[in-house]
Amino acid sequence: MALSKKNKNNDGPLSGLLVIDTSQGIAGPYCGSILAGYGARVIKVDPPHGDWGRNVGAKYGTSSVYSVAYNRGKEGIVLDLKKEGDLETLYELVA
């Protein structure tokens, strides 16, 4: 399981908290970015085709400006939850 590491804030009030973010769009990813900003370790789980929110608004590289802002400070992993092995990986993260 390869995760992209982004969050270096380990001294915030939520340090030690693990959040598995399976949300898409704007509201859920934004909440996750707030938690990451306060020191939580947030792992964003994206489907193989990507979070639909990555296509909302103006582009910055291959992602939208919204996506860059709302997923800051998170680690990321792509899982196809229709595949048993990927679903098992999600269960391991949650455990």
QUIMO-V894546 format. One record per pair of residues at least 6 apart in sequence whose ideal C-beta (glycine too) atoms are under 6 Angstrom apart, sorted by the first residue. I is the first residue (numbers start at 0). J is the second residue. D is the distance in Angstrom with one decimal. If there is no record, write none. Layout:
I;J;D
I;J;D
This chain:
0;88;5.6
2;74;4.5
2;76;5.3
3;74;5.9
3;75;4.7
4;74;5.3
5;72;5.7
5;73;5.6
5;74;5.9
6;35;5.1
6;72;4.5
8;38;5.0
11;37;4.4
11;38;2.4
12;37;5.5
13;37;4.3
13;38;4.5
13;39;4.0
14;38;4.0
16;39;4.2
17;40;5.1
18;34;5.3
18;39;5.1
18;41;4.5
19;42;5.5
19;92;5.4
19;93;5.7
20;31;4.0
20;41;5.5
20;43;4.7
21;44;4.7
22;28;5.7
23;50;4.5
23;51;5.6
23;52;5.8
24;52;4.5
25;52;5.7
28;69;3.9
28;70;5.5
29;69;4.6
31;41;4.9
32;69;5.3
32;71;5.3
32;72;5.9
34;41;5.7
35;41;4.3
35;72;3.3
35;73;5.4
36;72;5.9
41;73;4.4
42;74;4.8
43;70;5.7
43;73;4.4
43;75;4.7
44;76;5.7
44;78;5.4
45;77;5.1
47;77;5.9
47;79;5.0
52;66;5.5
53;62;4.9
53;63;5.6
53;66;4.2
55;63;5.2
55;65;5.1
56;63;4.6
56;64;5.3
56;65;4.7
57;64;5.0
59;67;5.3
78;85;4.1
78;88;5.9
78;89;5.8
79;85;4.8
80;86;5.3
